[in-house]
Amino acid sequence: MSKQQSTGADLVNKSIIEKYPAQMPFVASGALLGITPAACYVLRSRGCYPVRVRQQGGRLIVFTSDQIDYLNTGISQAELSVKPIRKCRKIKTGRPTKREELEAKAKGLSVKELRAQSTLAGA
């Protein structure tokens, strides 16, 4: 019987499984990919983080199997991730600013109509 030699990828997979048997923190997943924690959150908010991200309570996690699958195949799993929560844009009320008054006048609108347009464009 001959022993099969381990490749570099097998050794990396084995070390990942030893360190994180079932799941790993979201930021640790990014560290394995060479991504900084801040960049991890930016990529996730844009829907571009390459490994499937799941939410467990208030924590973001990555299954070890998903991480290894991405490392082996290189196929992005971004569309399978949990979607980030986007904060709603607050509707501006109160006295209009000078900039708003000038912009509304230039467009031939009232400030109220200008604000309504900007909230529709932002949505």
KEZA-194961 format. One line per 10 residues: their letters; for each residue x, y, z of N, C-alpha, C, CB. Coordinates in Angstrom, 1 decimal, decimal comma. Glycine has a CB too. Example, Ala and Ser with C-alpha at 12.3 -4.5 7.8 and 13.67 -1.06 7.14 Angstrom:
<rs>
as) 13,2/-5,7/7,8/12,3/-4,5/7,8/13,2/-3,3/7,8/11,3/-4,5/9,0 ~ 12,8/-2,2/7,1/13,7/-1,1/7,1/12,9/0,0/7,9/14,1/-0,6/5,7 .
</rs>
This chain:
<rs>
mskqqstgad) 0,8/-1,2/0,0/0,0/0,0/0,0/0,9/1,2/0,0/-0,9/0,0/1,2 ~ 0,6/2,1/-0,9/1,3/3,4/-0,9/0,5/4,5/-0,3/1,8/3,8/-2,3 ~ 1,2/5,3/0,5/0,5/6,5/1,1/0,3/7,6/0,1/1,2/7,0/2,3 ~ -0,8/8,2/0,1/-1,0/9,3/-0,8/-0,4/10,6/-0,2/-2,5/9,6/-1,1 ~ 0,4/11,3/-1,0/1,0/12,5/-0,4/0,0/13,6/-0,3/2,2/12,9/-1,3 ~ 0,2/14,4/0,8/-0,7/15,5/1,0/-0,3/16,7/0,1/-0,8/15,9/2,4 ~ -1,2/17,4/-0,5/-0,9/18,6/-1,2/-0,9/19,8/-0,2/-1,8/18,8/-2,4 ~ -0,5/20,9/-0,7/-0,6/22,1/0,1/-2,0/22,5/0,5/0,1/23,3/-0,6 ~ -2,9/22,3/-0,4/-4,3/22,6/-0,2/-4,9/21,7/0,9/-5,1/22,5/-1,4 ~ -4,5/20,4/0,9/-5,0/19,5/1,9/-4,5/19,9/3,3/-4,5/18,1/1,6 .
lvnksiieky) -3,2/20,3/3,4/-2,7/20,8/4,6/-3,3/22,0/5,2/-1,1/21,0/4,5 ~ -3,7/22,9/4,3/-4,4/24,2/4,7/-5,8/23,8/5,2/-4,5/25,2/3,5 ~ -6,5/22,9/4,4/-7,8/22,5/4,8/-7,8/21,8/6,2/-8,4/21,6/3,8 ~ -6,8/21,0/6,4/-6,7/20,3/7,6/-6,5/21,2/8,8/-5,6/19,2/7,6 ~ -5,6/22,2/8,6/-5,3/23,2/9,7/-6,5/24,0/10,0/-4,1/24,1/9,3 ~ -7,3/24,4/9,0/-8,5/25,2/9,2/-9,5/24,3/10,0/-9,2/25,6/7,8 ~ -9,7/23,1/9,6/-10,7/22,2/10,3/-10,2/22,0/11,8/-10,8/20,9/9,6 ~ -8,9/21,8/12,0/-8,5/21,7/13,4/-8,7/22,9/14,2/-7,0/21,4/13,4 ~ -8,6/24,1/13,6/-8,8/25,3/14,4/-10,2/25,7/14,6/-8,0/26,5/13,7 ~ -11,0/25,5/13,5/-12,5/25,8/13,5/-13,2/24,6/13,1/-12,8/27,0/12,6 .
paqmpfvasg) -13,6/23,6/14,0/-14,3/22,4/13,5/-15,6/22,6/12,8/-14,5/21,5/14,7 ~ -16,4/23,5/13,2/-17,7/23,6/12,5/-18,0/25,0/11,9/-18,9/23,3/13,5 ~ -17,7/26,0/12,7/-17,9/27,3/12,2/-16,8/28,3/12,7/-19,3/27,8/12,6 ~ -16,7/29,4/12,1/-15,7/30,4/12,5/-16,3/31,8/12,5/-14,5/30,3/11,5 ~ -15,7/32,7/13,2/-16,2/34,1/13,2/-16,0/34,7/11,8/-15,5/34,9/14,2 ~ -16,9/35,6/11,4/-16,8/36,2/10,1/-15,5/36,9/9,9/-17,9/37,3/10,0 ~ -14,9/37,6/10,9/-13,7/38,3/10,7/-12,5/37,3/10,5/-13,4/39,2/11,9 ~ -12,6/36,1/11,2/-11,5/35,1/11,1/-11,5/34,5/9,7/-11,7/34,0/12,1 ~ -12,7/34,4/9,1/-12,8/34,0/7,7/-12,1/34,9/6,8/-14,3/33,8/7,3 ~ -12,3/36,2/7,0/-11,6/37,3/6,2/-10,1/37,2/6,4/-12,1/38,6/6,6 .
allgitpaac) -9,7/36,9/7,6/-8,2/36,9/7,8/-7,6/35,7/7,0/-7,9/36,7/9,3 ~ -8,3/34,6/6,9/-7,8/33,5/6,1/-7,7/33,9/4,6/-8,7/32,3/6,2 ~ -8,6/34,8/4,2/-8,6/35,2/2,8/-7,7/36,4/2,6/-10,0/35,6/2,3 ~ -7,1/36,9/3,7/-6,2/38,1/3,5/-6,9/39,4/3,5/-5,3/38,0/2,3 ~ -8,1/39,5/4,1/-9,0/40,7/4,1/-9,0/41,2/5,5/-10,4/40,3/3,5 ~ -8,8/42,6/5,6/-8,9/43,2/6,9/-10,3/43,2/7,5/-8,4/44,7/6,8 ~ -10,5/43,3/8,8/-11,9/43,3/9,4/-12,8/44,4/8,8/-11,8/43,4/10,9 ~ -12,2/45,6/8,6/-13,0/46,7/8,1/-13,5/46,3/6,6/-12,2/48,0/8,1 ~ -12,5/45,8/5,9/-12,9/45,5/4,5/-13,9/44,3/4,4/-11,6/45,1/3,7 ~ -13,9/43,4/5,4/-14,9/42,3/5,4/-16,3/42,9/5,6/-14,6/41,4/6,7 .
yvlrsrgcyp) -16,4/43,9/6,5/-17,8/44,5/6,7/-18,2/45,3/5,5/-17,8/45,3/7,9 ~ -17,3/46,0/4,8/-17,6/46,7/3,6/-18,0/45,8/2,5/-16,4/47,6/3,2 ~ -17,3/44,7/2,3/-17,6/43,8/1,2/-19,0/43,1/1,5/-16,6/42,7/1,1 ~ -19,2/42,8/2,8/-20,5/42,2/3,1/-21,7/43,2/2,9/-20,5/41,7/4,6 ~ -21,5/44,5/3,2/-22,5/45,4/3,0/-22,8/45,7/1,5/-22,2/46,8/3,7 ~ -21,8/45,5/0,7/-22,0/45,6/-0,7/-22,5/44,3/-1,4/-20,7/46,1/-1,4 ~ -22,5/43,2/-0,6/-23,0/41,9/-1,2/-21,9/41,3/-2,0/-24,2/42,1/-2,0 ~ -20,6/41,6/-1,7/-19,5/41,0/-2,5/-18,6/40,1/-1,7/-18,7/42,1/-3,1 ~ -18,9/39,8/-0,4/-18,1/38,9/0,3/-18,1/37,5/-0,3/-18,5/38,9/1,9 ~ -17,0/36,9/-0,6/-17,0/35,7/-1,4/-17,5/34,5/-0,7/-15,6/35,5/-1,9 .
vrvrqqggrl) -17,5/34,4/0,6/-17,9/33,2/1,3/-19,3/33,5/1,9/-16,9/32,8/2,4 ~ -20,1/32,4/1,9/-21,5/32,6/2,5/-21,4/33,0/4,0/-22,3/31,3/2,3 ~ -22,1/34,1/4,3/-22,1/34,6/5,7/-23,5/34,3/6,3/-21,8/36,1/5,7 ~ -23,5/33,8/7,5/-24,8/33,5/8,2/-24,8/34,3/9,5/-24,9/31,9/8,4 ~ -26,1/34,5/9,9/-26,2/35,2/11,2/-26,7/34,2/12,2/-27,2/36,4/11,0 ~ -26,1/34,2/13,4/-26,5/33,4/14,5/-26,7/34,3/15,7/-25,4/32,2/14,8 ~ -27,9/34,6/16,0/-28,2/35,6/17,0/-27,7/36,9/16,5/-27,4/35,3/18,4 ~ -26,9/37,6/17,2/-26,3/38,9/16,7/-25,0/38,8/16,1/-26,3/39,9/17,8 ~ -24,5/37,5/16,0/-23,1/37,3/15,4/-23,1/36,9/14,0/-22,4/36,3/16,3 ~ -22,1/37,3/13,3/-21,9/36,8/11,9/-20,9/35,7/11,9/-21,5/38,0/10,9 .
ivftsdqidy) -21,3/34,6/11,3/-20,4/33,4/11,2/-20,3/32,9/9,8/-21,0/32,3/12,2 ~ -19,3/32,0/9,6/-19,1/31,4/8,3/-18,9/29,9/8,7/-17,9/32,0/7,5 ~ -19,6/29,0/8,0/-19,3/27,6/8,2/-18,0/27,2/7,6/-20,5/26,7/7,6 ~ -17,3/26,4/8,3/-16,0/25,9/7,9/-16,0/25,2/6,5/-15,3/25,0/8,9 ~ -17,1/24,5/6,3/-17,3/23,8/5,0/-17,4/24,8/3,9/-18,5/22,8/5,1 ~ -18,1/25,9/4,1/-18,3/26,9/3,1/-16,9/27,6/2,8/-19,3/28,0/3,5 ~ -16,1/27,8/3,8/-14,8/28,5/3,7/-13,9/27,6/2,8/-14,2/28,8/5,0 ~ -13,9/26,3/3,2/-13,0/25,3/2,5/-13,5/25,2/1,0/-13,0/24,0/3,2 ~ -14,8/25,1/0,8/-15,3/25,0/-0,5/-14,9/26,2/-1,4/-16,9/24,9/-0,5 ~ -15,0/27,4/-0,8/-14,5/28,6/-1,6/-13,0/28,5/-1,9/-14,9/29,9/-0,8 .
lntgisqael) -12,2/28,1/-0,9/-10,8/28,1/-1,1/-10,4/27,1/-2,1/-10,1/27,7/0,3 ~ -11,1/26,0/-2,2/-10,8/24,9/-3,2/-11,3/25,2/-4,6/-11,4/23,6/-2,7 ~ -12,5/25,8/-4,7/-13,1/26,1/-6,0/-12,9/27,5/-6,5/-14,6/25,7/-6,0 ~ -12,9/28,4/-5,6/-12,8/29,8/-6,0/-14,1/30,4/-6,5/-11,8/30,0/-7,1 ~ -15,2/29,7/-6,3/-16,5/30,2/-6,8/-17,2/31,0/-5,7/-17,5/28,9/-7,2 ~ -17,6/32,2/-6,0/-18,2/33,1/-5,0/-19,6/32,5/-4,5/-18,3/34,5/-5,5 ~ -19,8/32,7/-3,2/-21,1/32,3/-2,6/-21,9/33,5/-2,1/-20,9/31,3/-1,5 ~ -21,5/34,7/-2,7/-22,1/36,0/-2,1/-23,6/36,0/-2,2/-21,5/37,1/-2,9 ~ -24,2/35,4/-3,2/-25,7/35,5/-3,4/-26,4/34,7/-2,3/-26,1/35,1/-4,8 ~ -25,7/33,8/-1,7/-26,3/32,9/-0,6/-26,3/33,5/0,8/-25,6/31,6/-0,6 .
svkpirkcrk) -25,5/34,6/0,9/-25,3/35,2/2,3/-26,6/35,9/2,8/-24,2/36,2/2,2 ~ -26,6/36,0/4,1/-27,7/36,7/4,7/-27,5/38,2/4,3/-27,7/36,5/6,3 ~ -28,6/38,9/4,0/-28,5/40,2/3,5/-28,3/41,2/4,7/-29,8/40,6/2,8 ~ -27,5/42,2/4,5/-27,2/43,2/5,5/-28,4/44,1/5,8/-26,0/44,0/5,2 ~ -28,6/44,5/7,0/-29,7/45,4/7,3/-29,3/46,8/7,0/-30,1/45,3/8,9 ~ -30,1/47,5/6,2/-29,8/48,8/5,8/-30,7/49,8/6,6/-30,1/49,0/4,2 ~ -30,0/50,8/7,1/-30,8/51,8/7,9/-31,6/52,7/6,9/-29,8/52,7/8,7 ~ -32,8/53,0/7,3/-33,7/53,8/6,5/-33,2/55,3/6,6/-35,1/53,7/6,9 ~ -33,3/55,9/5,4/-32,9/57,3/5,4/-34,0/58,2/6,1/-32,6/57,8/4,0 ~ -33,6/59,0/7,0/-34,6/59,8/7,7/-35,1/60,9/6,8/-34,0/60,3/9,1 .
iktgrptkre) -36,4/61,2/6,9/-36,9/62,3/6,1/-36,6/63,6/6,8/-38,5/62,1/5,9 ~ -36,0/64,5/6,0/-35,6/65,8/6,6/-36,9/66,7/6,8/-34,6/66,5/5,7 ~ -37,0/67,2/8,0/-38,1/68,1/8,3/-37,5/69,4/8,8/-39,1/67,5/9,3 ~ -38,3/70,4/9,0/-37,8/71,7/9,6/-37,5/72,7/8,5/-36,6/71,4/10,5 ~ -36,9/73,7/9,0/-36,5/74,9/8,1/-35,5/74,4/7,1/-36,0/76,0/9,0 ~ -35,8/74,8/5,8/-34,9/74,4/4,7/-33,5/75,2/4,8/-35,5/74,7/3,4 ~ -32,5/74,5/4,4/-31,2/75,2/4,3/-31,1/76,1/3,1/-30,0/74,1/4,3 ~ -30,1/77,0/3,2/-30,0/77,9/2,0/-29,7/77,2/0,7/-28,8/78,9/2,4 ~ -28,9/76,1/0,8/-28,6/75,3/-0,3/-29,9/74,7/-0,9/-27,6/74,2/0,0 ~ -30,8/74,2/0,0/-32,0/73,6/-0,5/-32,9/74,7/-1,2/-32,8/73,0/0,7 .
eleakakgls) -32,9/75,8/-0,6/-33,7/76,9/-1,2/-33,2/77,3/-2,6/-33,7/78,2/-0,3 ~ -31,9/77,4/-2,7/-31,3/77,8/-4,0/-31,5/76,6/-5,0/-29,8/78,1/-3,9 ~ -31,3/75,4/-4,6/-31,5/74,3/-5,5/-33,0/74,1/-6,0/-31,1/73,0/-4,8 ~ -33,9/74,3/-5,1/-35,3/74,3/-5,4/-35,7/75,4/-6,4/-36,2/74,3/-4,1 ~ -35,2/76,6/-6,1/-35,5/77,7/-7,0/-34,9/77,5/-8,4/-34,9/79,0/-6,4 ~ -33,7/76,9/-8,5/-33,1/76,6/-9,8/-33,9/75,6/-10,6/-31,7/76,1/-9,6 ~ -34,5/74,7/-9,9/-35,3/73,6/-10,6/-36,8/74,0/-10,7/-35,2/72,3/-9,8 ~ -37,2/75,1/-10,2/-38,5/75,6/-10,3/-39,5/74,8/-9,4/-39,0/75,5/-11,7 ~ -39,0/74,3/-8,3/-39,8/73,5/-7,4/-39,9/74,2/-6,0/-39,3/72,1/-7,2 ~ -40,8/73,7/-5,2/-40,8/74,1/-3,8/-39,8/73,2/-3,0/-42,2/74,1/-3,1 .
vkelraqstl) -39,4/73,6/-1,9/-38,4/72,8/-1,1/-39,1/71,5/-0,7/-38,0/73,6/0,2 ~ -40,4/71,5/-0,4/-41,1/70,3/-0,1/-41,0/69,3/-1,3/-42,5/70,6/0,3 ~ -41,3/69,8/-2,5/-41,2/68,9/-3,7/-39,8/68,4/-3,9/-41,7/69,7/-4,9 ~ -38,8/69,3/-3,7/-37,4/68,9/-3,9/-37,0/67,8/-2,9/-36,5/70,1/-3,7 ~ -37,5/67,9/-1,7/-37,2/66,9/-0,7/-37,9/65,6/-1,0/-37,6/67,4/0,8 ~ -39,1/65,7/-1,5/-39,8/64,4/-1,9/-39,1/63,7/-3,1/-41,2/64,8/-2,3 ~ -38,5/64,5/-4,0/-37,8/63,9/-5,1/-36,5/63,3/-4,6/-37,4/65,0/-6,1 ~ -35,8/63,9/-3,7/-34,6/63,3/-3,2/-34,8/62,1/-2,4/-33,8/64,3/-2,4 ~ -35,9/62,0/-1,7/-36,2/60,7/-0,9/-36,6/59,6/-1,9/-37,3/60,9/0,1 ~ -37,2/59,9/-3,0/-37,6/58,9/-4,0/-36,3/58,4/-4,7/-38,6/59,5/-5,0 .
aga) -35,4/59,3/-5,0/-34,2/59,0/-5,7/-33,3/58,1/-4,8/-33,4/60,2/-6,2 ~ -33,3/58,4/-3,5/-32,5/57,7/-2,5/-33,0/56,3/-2,2/-32,3/58,4/-1,3 ~ -34,3/56,0/-2,4/-34,9/54,7/-2,1/-34,7/53,7/-3,1/-36,4/54,9/-1,9 .
</rs>
